[in-house]
């Protein structure tokens, strides 16, 4: 097999992987009645993609997905309650300000918009952090917020990549159905892994310096 054929084979293999894990995400989301399925399915998808990005490309995809889905079912749904709760509060605040228009409430638009933007960035990091760190949920949420604050470059890159993908998929809606979730997971997991690695290396260097004193 020549280099061109090998390249084409590798591309087709990754396209198949993306489509398959996207199909599993849709299937398991529906299996959980959407409400109870979407967060376990999402964390399972991120866990599979993390395996791929760390070099474990030969894992049995269905078995791995199912194992993470059932193992993190309760924990991921608790995370889901937290995320949905914050999103509902933001939505209610905006509705309240639209209905009750006065000068004082107008002043709240800016801080609420900033909070909503930070919450959006938080969502970029929370699922990669959930599958990367073996911690209790409270610590994962706290660490995710801190990582988000100290990784502005990664946040910018995630935002640019996702906006670009959204424009492409808006023109080709079929791609969103076949690859939408898995593409989002791959981009955020890839960039977040890079951020996690840099932070862990800095922590190791700091600990080494402290130990040498």
MOCORBEL-V435413 format. One record per pair of residues at least 24 apart in sequence whose C-alpha atoms are under 10 Angstrom apart, sorted by the first residue. I is the first residue (numbers start at 0). GAP is how many residues later the second one is. Records with the same first field share a line. If there is no record, write none. Layout:
I=GAP ; GAP
This chain:
13=43
14=163 ; 164
15=163
16=32 ; 35 ; 40 ; 44 ; 162 ; 165
17=31 ; 160 ; 161 ; 162 ; 163 ; 164 ; 165 ; 167 ; 168
18=156 ; 158 ; 159 ; 160 ; 161 ; 162 ; 163 ; 164
19=41 ; 42 ; 158 ; 159 ; 162
20=24 ; 25 ; 27 ; 28 ; 40 ; 41 ; 44 ; 157 ; 158 ; 160 ; 161 ; 162
21=154 ; 155 ; 156 ; 157 ; 158 ; 159 ; 160 ; 161 ; 163
22=154 ; 155 ; 156 ; 158 ; 159
23=37 ; 38 ; 41 ; 42 ; 158
24=40 ; 44 ; 156 ; 157
25=151 ; 152 ; 155
27=37 ; 38 ; 41
31=41
34=42 ; 45 ; 46
35=37 ; 38 ; 40 ; 41 ; 42 ; 44 ; 45
36=32 ; 36 ; 39 ; 40
37=35 ; 38 ; 39 ; 42
38=30 ; 33 ; 34 ; 35 ; 36 ; 37 ; 38 ; 39 ; 40 ; 41 ; 42 ; 88
39=25 ; 26 ; 28 ; 29 ; 30 ; 31 ; 32 ; 33 ; 34 ; 35 ; 36 ; 37 ; 38 ; 39 ; 40
40=24 ; 25 ; 27 ; 28 ; 29 ; 31 ; 32 ; 35
41=26 ; 27 ; 34 ; 85 ; 139 ; 140 ; 143
42=25 ; 26 ; 29 ; 30 ; 32 ; 33 ; 34 ; 83 ; 84 ; 85 ; 86 ; 87 ; 88 ; 142
43=24 ; 25 ; 26 ; 27 ; 28 ; 29 ; 32 ; 83 ; 87
44=24 ; 82 ; 86 ; 136 ; 137 ; 140 ; 141
45=81 ; 82 ; 83 ; 84 ; 85 ; 86 ; 135 ; 136 ; 138 ; 139 ; 140 ; 142 ; 143
46=80 ; 81 ; 83 ; 84 ; 85 ; 138 ; 142
47=83 ; 137 ; 138
48=79 ; 82 ; 133 ; 134 ; 136 ; 137 ; 138 ; 140 ; 141
49=78 ; 81 ; 82 ; 135 ; 136 ; 139 ; 140 ; 143
50=80 ; 81
51=134 ; 138
52=133 ; 136 ; 137 ; 140
53=136 ; 139
67=63
71=58 ; 59
74=55 ; 61 ; 62
75=51 ; 54 ; 61
77=59
78=47 ; 48 ; 51 ; 58 ; 59 ; 61 ; 62
81=59
82=36 ; 39 ; 40 ; 43
85=30 ; 33
86=29 ; 32 ; 33
89=25 ; 26 ; 29
90=25
117=27 ; 30 ; 31
118=26 ; 29
119=39
120=24 ; 27 ; 28 ; 31 ; 34 ; 35 ; 37 ; 38
121=24 ; 25 ; 26 ; 27 ; 33
122=25 ; 65
123=24 ; 31 ; 34 ; 35 ; 60 ; 61 ; 63 ; 64 ; 65 ; 67 ; 68
124=29 ; 30 ; 33 ; 63 ; 64 ; 66 ; 67 ; 68 ; 70
125=62 ; 66
126=58 ; 61 ; 62 ; 65
127=57 ; 58 ; 60 ; 61 ; 62 ; 63 ; 64 ; 65 ; 68
128=60 ; 63 ; 64 ; 67
130=58
131=57 ; 60 ; 61 ; 64
132=63
146=45 ; 48 ; 49 ; 52
147=44 ; 47
149=45 ; 49
150=41 ; 44 ; 45 ; 47 ; 48
151=43
152=38 ; 42
153=34 ; 37 ; 38 ; 39 ; 40 ; 41
154=33 ; 36 ; 37 ; 40
156=30 ; 31 ; 34
157=26 ; 29 ; 30 ; 31 ; 32 ; 33 ; 34
158=28 ; 29
160=26 ; 27
161=25 ; 26
